[in-house]
Each structure stands twice: as C-alpha cells, then as structure tokens.
Amino acid sequence: MAAVAPAPSSSSSSEPTLTTGRQIPIVCPGHTRPLAELQFCTIDEPSPDNNDNDNSAAEKRTFLISACHDKLPMLRDATTGNWIGTFSGHKGAVWSCRFDPSGNLAATASGDFSVQVWDAITGASLYSFAHKHVVKTCDWSCDSKRLATGGHEGVLRVFDIGRVKEDPLEFVQSTKEKVSISKCNWLNNSTVLAAGEDGTVRFWNVDETDPTKQLTRTLSVEGGGIRDMELVTLPCGKQILTVAAGQNVTFFDMSTLTQIHSYKMPIHFREEGGASLHPSGKKFIAGGGRRGGSMALGAVKGGELGCDLKVYVFDFDTGKELECHKGHHGPVRCLRYHPDGKSYATGSEDGTIRLWKTDP
C-alpha cells in the first residue's frame, strides 16, 4: 500500500519507540473542500467464480465512505483508494456519512437541513428526512432498521426505515439550553449515545415511552465540545468508547461505564480533528488543530501560529507518542482505522484522503 523509508533502530528495548521513518501514503483525490467524516465497512462479496450462491465462497471486501463540505459524499475501495462512486443530491456541506451494518444502505447528514438515505450499491437516493437546522451526525441501529440523527437543533431524532412516512422519535438534549449534537452512535438496538457541544455524552433509551426515564446515563469529558466519538469492540469482547474533546482523547469501558484513560494531546479538537482506536486496543491515532493559537486570534502564551498537518499514533496504555507522519497540506479533520487494523485513513482540510499503513 505504501512505500516507507526504514528508520534506524536506536533501542533493543521491547518498549514502544517513536518511529522516525517517513511513510508515503496512498493519496485519494476527488474532493474539493475539507473532509468531515470517514467510515469503513466490510462486507461479504460473492466470488466471481461462484455460480451456486454459496456464501462460504464469499470474499470479504472493505469500502470507505467519505463526507465532505463539497456536498458530494464518495465511495472508494478501502485497499486501493480507487473511486467507485459519488452520492449526488445534497445542496449543502455533508458532515456525516454512515453505512448500515449490512453495507446495503448509506446515510448522509448535511448542512442543507436534511439526511439522505442511499442505496449503497446503485447510489440511488431512497429517502430524504427534513430537519429544521444543520444536521451534523447520523448512525444506523445494529439491526439496520432505524436511523439516528442530530445536529444544531439539539434534538436527537430516530427514524424507522420501515415506516418512513411516520414522524421520528425526538429526544431534546437539554430543557435549560440548546445543546448541539456533534456525534451519535448506537450502543445497542435500544440505546443511542449523543455527544454534545457541552462535553457530555448522553445515553438515550429510545424505546422508553416515559420521558422521565429516557435519559439513562451521562458521561462527561473536560475541554468543552466533543468533536469525535467512536465505539470499538475489542477481540476480547470489551467495548471501548473513544472521545476527542478540547485537548484530550478519553477512553471509557462501556461494560462498567468508567474512564480508562485520558491523554492530553499535542493538538486540539476545538474546531476539527478526531481520534480512532486500533481494533486490537493497543494503540490509537489522532489528528487536529495546532495547540496554542490560531492565525485569526493569535498565539496564546507559549503557543504557535499555523496549522498542524500531522497524524499521530499513540500507545493506548501509556499515551506515549509512537509515530508522527506528515503528508497533508491542511489540518486533519477526520480519521479511522480499517476494520482489519492493517491501515487507517485520514481526511483533511486540503480535500484529500490518505491511506496509511499501521505497521510500515
């Protein structure tokens, strides 16, 4: 996938060491504005030599979908980065893109006050759900039957795909003030996690009819608005929630709902960026804005002006920086590990997606 200049070995210790070798990623052009979100999806694709519809002969293939401010979500082959198709129809920036678990449907959330549901095979638009403000996030239920959405309204909505003409379920994040939703994820077929700009993750039981019992739990992080949130199930079965907010990446064990780690990053997540946990749970990647100031507001004490163009790799147990790679010409706005853990994708303000090797 990528050519790498080998780094000289400076230690024989078994402890992780910072990788200094330069990695040359696969560059995926096509978008013309900043990227907003990336998601991988692995499906069983029938073998071309299989004429008997034998599922055991199916081959696994992984796709990558991207949301971008150019209004045109795109589908690519996750291994080569080759463009497959474009979902055309939105009239505003697309902030979120998600495959359903089967890989047959895709959903996109946009600044045009709508969420579109697409046939992921043909690219045809199937449904459009109107909202009253910018929609920043969407996610499919585990059984692909429902779609959760959220955004600047501060209302989590749940649409039944089998009853698209019916009004969605609605869950207001706060009755005291409007709390915009930046990300949402289904924990199971009944519970949706909604990440707020107030630094709080709210757990909503969307099957509960009593409004006083719908909000079941909250988790809070320091640093203000949550920019990214990801759920990963490790090989041992443990489910980890990764949250990027302020200057920290925080991890929670979803079986106990307790914080495992919280690490201060050399970047910030105030306006952009995110983090993703490796499927093994042993390392994580992060990218975002340069910590210390901005060209518009000036540098804070001890800070630097400009943009951070790097993608960082850290050890999960210690928070130690393992790798640091340059390649993008703008800040990293989104990133995710491939489901097999052998590579990861980054999307930038420069309009490109780059595919990197996990172990160059």
C-alpha positions as CSV (number, residue, x, y, z in Angstrom):
1,M,0.0,0.0,0.0
2,A,2.7,2.5,0.8
3,A,6.5,2.9,0.5
4,V,8.4,3.5,3.7
5,A,11.9,4.7,4.3
6,P,13.1,2.5,7.2
7,A,14.1,4.2,10.4
8,P,17.4,3.2,12.1
9,S,17.0,1.1,15.2
10,S,18.0,3.1,18.3
11,S,17.0,0.7,21.0
12,S,16.8,-3.0,21.6
13,S,14.2,-2.5,24.4
14,S,10.7,-4.0,24.0
15,E,9.1,-0.7,24.9
16,P,7.5,1.3,22.1
17,T,9.8,3.8,20.4
18,L,9.0,6.8,18.3
19,T,9.0,5.9,14.6
20,T,11.1,8.4,12.6
21,G,10.9,6.8,9.2
22,R,8.9,8.6,6.6
23,Q,5.8,6.9,5.3
24,I,4.4,7.7,1.9
25,P,0.6,7.1,2.0
26,I,-1.8,6.5,-0.9
27,V,-3.4,9.8,-1.8
28,C,-7.0,9.8,-2.8
29,P,-8.0,13.0,-4.6
30,G,-11.5,13.9,-5.8
31,H,-13.0,16.1,-3.1
32,T,-12.6,19.8,-3.5
33,R,-13.4,21.0,0.1
34,P,-12.5,19.9,3.6
35,L,-13.4,16.4,4.6
36,A,-15.8,15.9,7.6
37,E,-16.1,12.2,8.3
38,L,-14.8,8.8,7.2
39,Q,-16.2,5.3,7.7
40,F,-15.1,1.8,6.7
41,C,-17.5,-1.1,6.0
42,T,-16.5,-4.7,5.4
43,I,-19.0,-7.0,3.6
44,D,-19.0,-10.5,2.1
45,E,-18.9,-10.1,-1.6
46,P,-19.7,-13.2,-3.8
47,S,-16.8,-14.7,-5.6
48,P,-16.9,-14.1,-9.4
49,D,-16.3,-17.9,-9.7
50,N,-19.2,-18.8,-7.5
51,N,-22.2,-19.8,-9.6
52,D,-24.1,-21.6,-6.8
53,N,-24.8,-18.7,-4.4
54,D,-22.6,-20.5,-1.9
55,N,-22.0,-17.9,0.9
56,S,-19.0,-19.9,2.1
57,A,-17.2,-18.9,-1.1
58,A,-17.8,-15.2,-0.5
59,E,-14.8,-12.9,-0.3
60,K,-14.5,-10.0,2.2
61,R,-14.2,-6.6,0.7
62,T,-13.9,-3.3,2.5
63,F,-15.2,0.1,1.4
64,L,-14.6,3.6,2.5
65,I,-17.2,6.3,2.5
66,S,-16.4,10.0,3.0
67,A,-18.4,13.1,3.9
68,C,-17.1,16.4,2.6
69,H,-18.1,20.1,2.5
70,D,-18.2,19.9,-1.3
71,K,-21.7,18.4,-1.0
72,L,-20.6,15.1,-2.6
73,P,-20.1,12.0,-0.4
74,M,-17.9,9.5,-2.2
75,L,-17.4,5.7,-2.1
76,R,-14.0,4.1,-2.5
77,D,-12.2,0.8,-2.4
78,A,-10.6,0.8,1.1
79,T,-7.5,-1.1,-0.1
80,T,-6.5,0.8,-3.2
81,G,-8.3,4.1,-2.6
82,N,-9.9,3.9,-6.0
83,W,-13.0,5.9,-6.5
84,I,-16.2,3.8,-7.0
85,G,-19.0,6.3,-7.0
86,T,-20.4,9.6,-5.8
87,F,-23.7,10.2,-4.0
88,S,-25.1,13.3,-5.7
89,G,-28.1,15.2,-4.3
90,H,-27.2,17.3,-1.3
91,K,-27.3,21.1,-1.6
92,G,-25.1,21.9,1.4
93,A,-21.9,20.6,3.1
94,V,-22.1,17.0,4.1
95,W,-21.0,16.5,7.8
96,S,-21.6,12.8,8.3
97,C,-21.7,9.5,6.4
98,R,-22.5,6.0,7.7
99,F,-23.0,2.6,6.1
100,D,-25.7,0.4,7.7
101,P,-24.2,-2.8,9.2
102,S,-25.2,-4.8,6.1
103,G,-23.4,-2.4,3.7
104,N,-26.5,-2.1,1.5
105,L,-27.6,1.3,2.7
106,A,-25.7,4.6,3.4
107,A,-26.9,7.7,5.2
108,T,-25.5,11.2,5.0
109,A,-26.2,14.3,7.2
110,S,-25.9,17.7,5.7
111,G,-25.9,21.4,6.2
112,D,-28.9,21.6,3.8
113,F,-31.1,20.6,6.8
114,S,-31.6,17.1,5.6
115,V,-30.5,13.5,6.0
116,Q,-30.4,11.3,2.8
117,V,-30.6,7.5,2.7
118,W,-29.0,5.9,-0.3
119,D,-28.8,2.6,-2.0
120,A,-25.1,1.9,-1.4
121,I,-25.0,-0.4,-4.4
122,T,-26.5,1.8,-7.1
123,G,-26.1,5.2,-5.5
124,A,-29.8,6.0,-5.9
125,S,-31.4,8.3,-3.3
126,L,-34.1,6.3,-1.4
127,Y,-35.4,8.7,1.3
128,S,-34.8,12.3,2.4
129,F,-35.6,13.3,6.0
130,A,-36.1,17.0,6.6
131,H,-34.8,18.8,9.7
132,K,-35.0,22.4,10.9
133,H,-31.3,23.1,11.1
134,V,-27.9,21.8,10.1
135,V,-27.5,18.1,10.7
136,K,-24.1,17.1,11.9
137,T,-24.3,13.4,12.5
138,C,-26.2,10.2,11.7
139,D,-25.9,6.5,12.6
140,W,-27.6,3.2,11.9
141,S,-29.0,0.8,14.5
142,C,-27.3,-2.5,14.8
143,D,-30.2,-4.2,13.0
144,S,-30.3,-1.6,10.2
145,K,-34.0,-0.8,11.0
146,R,-33.6,2.7,12.4
147,L,-31.5,5.8,11.8
148,A,-30.5,8.3,14.5
149,T,-29.7,11.9,13.6
150,G,-28.6,15.0,15.4
151,G,-27.2,18.5,14.9
152,H,-27.6,22.2,15.7
153,E,-31.2,21.8,16.8
154,G,-30.0,19.9,19.9
155,V,-32.6,17.2,19.2
156,L,-31.8,13.5,18.7
157,R,-34.2,12.0,16.2
158,V,-34.8,8.3,15.4
159,F,-36.3,7.4,12.1
160,D,-37.9,4.0,11.4
161,I,-36.7,2.9,8.0
162,G,-39.7,0.6,7.6
163,R,-42.1,3.5,8.3
164,V,-40.5,6.4,6.6
165,K,-43.7,8.5,6.4
166,E,-44.2,8.4,10.2
167,D,-42.8,11.2,12.4
168,P,-39.5,10.3,14.1
169,L,-39.0,9.9,17.8
170,E,-37.4,13.0,19.3
171,F,-35.2,13.5,22.4
172,V,-34.3,17.0,23.4
173,Q,-30.7,17.1,24.9
174,S,-31.5,19.8,27.5
175,T,-34.5,21.7,28.5
176,K,-32.4,24.5,30.0
177,E,-30.4,25.4,27.0
178,K,-29.8,24.3,23.4
179,V,-27.0,21.7,23.3
180,S,-25.9,20.9,19.7
181,I,-25.2,17.3,18.9
182,S,-21.8,16.6,17.2
183,K,-21.8,12.8,17.0
184,C,-24.2,9.9,17.7
185,N,-23.7,6.2,18.0
186,W,-26.0,3.2,18.7
187,L,-24.8,1.3,21.7
188,N,-27.4,-1.4,21.0
189,N,-30.8,-1.6,19.3
190,S,-32.4,0.4,22.1
191,T,-29.7,2.9,23.3
192,V,-28.2,5.8,21.4
193,L,-25.2,7.8,22.6
194,A,-25.4,11.6,21.7
195,A,-22.3,13.6,22.1
196,G,-22.9,17.3,22.9
197,E,-21.1,20.6,22.5
198,D,-21.3,20.8,26.3
199,G,-18.8,18.0,26.7
200,T,-21.4,15.4,27.7
201,V,-22.3,12.1,26.2
202,R,-26.0,11.3,26.9
203,F,-27.4,7.8,26.8
204,W,-31.0,7.7,25.4
205,N,-33.3,4.7,25.7
206,V,-35.2,5.3,22.5
207,D,-37.7,2.5,23.3
208,E,-38.8,4.0,26.6
209,T,-42.1,5.9,26.4
210,D,-41.8,7.6,29.7
211,P,-39.9,10.9,29.1
212,T,-38.6,10.9,32.7
213,K,-36.9,7.6,32.1
214,Q,-35.5,8.1,28.6
215,L,-32.2,9.7,29.6
216,T,-30.5,6.8,31.4
217,R,-26.9,7.9,31.9
218,T,-24.3,10.7,31.1
219,L,-20.6,10.7,30.8
220,S,-18.6,14.0,30.8
221,V,-15.2,15.0,29.5
222,E,-13.1,18.1,30.0
223,G,-12.4,20.7,27.4
224,G,-15.8,21.7,26.1
225,G,-17.4,20.5,22.9
226,I,-17.0,16.9,21.8
227,R,-15.5,16.7,18.3
228,D,-15.4,13.0,17.7
229,M,-16.8,9.8,19.2
230,E,-16.2,6.2,18.3
231,L,-17.3,2.8,19.6
232,V,-14.9,-0.2,19.1
233,T,-15.4,-3.8,20.2
234,L,-12.1,-5.5,21.0
235,P,-11.3,-9.2,20.3
236,C,-11.9,-10.0,24.0
237,G,-15.5,-8.6,23.7
238,K,-14.8,-5.4,25.6
239,Q,-16.4,-2.3,24.1
240,I,-14.4,0.9,24.3
241,L,-15.8,4.4,23.7
242,T,-13.2,6.9,22.4
243,V,-14.0,10.6,22.8
244,A,-12.0,13.6,21.4
245,A,-12.7,17.0,23.0
246,G,-10.7,20.1,23.9
247,Q,-7.1,18.9,24.1
248,N,-7.8,15.4,25.3
249,V,-8.6,11.9,24.0
250,T,-10.6,10.0,26.6
251,F,-11.4,6.3,26.7
252,F,-14.3,4.6,28.6
253,D,-15.1,1.0,29.3
254,M,-18.7,0.5,28.3
255,S,-19.2,-2.5,30.4
256,T,-18.5,-0.6,33.6
257,L,-19.1,3.0,32.2
258,T,-15.8,4.0,33.8
259,Q,-13.0,6.1,32.4
260,I,-9.9,4.1,31.5
261,H,-7.5,6.8,30.2
262,S,-7.5,10.4,29.3
263,Y,-4.5,11.8,27.5
264,K,-3.6,15.4,26.7
265,M,-2.6,15.7,23.0
266,P,-0.1,17.9,21.2
267,I,-3.1,19.1,19.2
268,H,-6.6,20.4,20.0
269,F,-10.1,19.4,18.8
270,R,-11.9,22.7,19.2
271,E,-12.8,23.1,15.5
272,E,-11.5,19.9,13.8
273,G,-9.9,16.6,14.2
274,G,-10.6,13.3,16.0
275,A,-9.3,10.0,17.2
276,S,-9.6,6.3,16.5
277,L,-8.7,3.2,18.5
278,H,-6.9,0.3,16.8
279,P,-9.1,-2.8,16.6
280,S,-6.6,-4.6,18.9
281,G,-6.9,-1.8,21.6
282,K,-3.2,-1.4,21.8
283,K,-2.7,2.0,20.0
284,F,-4.7,4.9,18.7
285,I,-4.4,7.7,16.1
286,A,-5.3,11.4,16.4
287,G,-5.2,14.5,14.3
288,G,-6.5,18.0,14.8
289,G,-5.6,21.7,15.1
290,R,-2.2,23.0,16.4
291,R,-2.4,23.6,20.1
292,G,-1.6,27.1,21.2
293,G,-3.4,29.6,19.0
294,S,-4.8,30.5,15.6
295,M,-3.9,32.8,12.8
296,A,-7.1,34.8,13.4
297,L,-6.8,35.2,17.2
298,G,-3.0,35.0,17.7
299,A,-1.0,32.6,19.8
300,V,-1.6,32.0,23.4
301,K,1.4,32.1,25.8
302,G,3.9,29.5,24.7
303,G,1.8,28.6,21.6
304,E,2.5,28.5,17.9
305,L,0.6,30.0,15.0
306,G,-0.5,28.0,12.0
307,C,-2.0,24.6,11.3
308,D,-1.0,21.1,12.5
309,L,-0.6,18.9,9.4
310,K,0.4,15.7,11.1
311,V,-1.3,12.4,12.1
312,Y,-0.1,11.0,15.4
313,V,0.0,7.4,16.7
314,F,0.0,6.8,20.5
315,D,0.3,3.8,22.8
316,F,-3.1,3.1,24.4
317,D,-1.7,2.0,27.8
318,T,0.8,4.9,28.3
319,G,-0.3,7.6,25.9
320,K,3.3,7.7,24.6
321,E,3.7,9.0,21.1
322,L,4.8,6.2,18.8
323,E,4.7,7.7,15.3
324,C,4.2,11.1,13.7
325,H,3.5,11.4,9.9
326,K,3.3,14.3,7.6
327,G,1.6,14.4,4.2
328,H,-1.5,16.5,4.3
329,H,-1.4,20.2,3.3
330,G,-4.1,21.1,5.8
331,P,-5.3,20.1,9.3
332,V,-6.5,16.5,9.7
333,R,-10.3,16.7,10.2
334,C,-11.3,13.1,10.5
335,L,-9.6,9.6,10.7
336,R,-10.5,6.0,11.2
337,Y,-8.7,2.6,11.4
338,H,-9.5,-0.1,8.8
339,P,-11.5,-2.9,10.5
340,D,-8.6,-5.3,10.0
341,G,-6.2,-2.8,11.7
342,K,-3.6,-3.0,9.0
343,S,-4.2,0.5,7.7
344,Y,-6.0,3.7,8.5
345,A,-7.5,6.7,6.6
346,T,-7.2,10.4,7.3
347,G,-9.3,13.2,5.7
348,S,-8.0,16.7,5.7
349,E,-8.9,20.3,5.1
350,D,-6.8,20.0,1.9
351,G,-9.6,18.0,0.3
352,T,-7.7,14.7,0.1
353,I,-8.0,11.3,1.9
354,R,-4.7,9.5,2.6
355,L,-4.4,5.8,3.4
356,W,-1.5,4.8,5.8
357,K,0.0,1.5,6.8
358,T,-0.4,0.7,10.5
359,D,3.0,-1.1,10.7
360,P,5.1,0.4,7.9
